[in-house]
Amino acid sequence: MHSKNYCKVKEWFDLRVWNEERVRNAVKMGWITKKEFKEITGKDYE
């Protein structure tokens, strides 16, 4: 089960509307989890 905004954030990242920093900010705002950050970007959240 993913966070409520996971699909939106993943789509925006995949379409290059959002960069990695924007996805990182989504974690800070509580939109997605650190695990989901890794699923979307392929990188560990630091």
N, C-alpha and C positions, 0 to 999 in steps of 0.2 A: 504494500500500500504506500503510495506516495503522498507527499504534502499537497494541499489544495492547489498551490500555484506551480507545482513541478512541471506540468505539461506546457504551461505558458512560458516559463523560464527556459525550458529545454528548446522549445520551438524558436524563441527569440535568439538563443545562442546559436542554434543550428543554421538559422537564416542570416546570421552575422549582424542582426539588429543590436544584440548585446554582445559585449566582449567579456573576457574572463573577470575583469574587475566588477562589472555590473552584476554578474552571477555571484561573486563574492559578497557584494552588498546585499543581495537577496538573502544570503545566509544570515548576515548581521541583522537584517530586518525581520527575520523569522519566517520568511516566505518558504524557504527550503532548508533541508538539513545539511550538515557537513558531508554525510554519506551521499546525498543526492548531488551535491556539488561535484564530488568525484565521478559520479555516474555521468553527469553532463559534460564536464570538462576533461575528464581522464586524469586529473591531477588531484593530489591530496590538498585538503583545505588546511592552510597554516595560519 
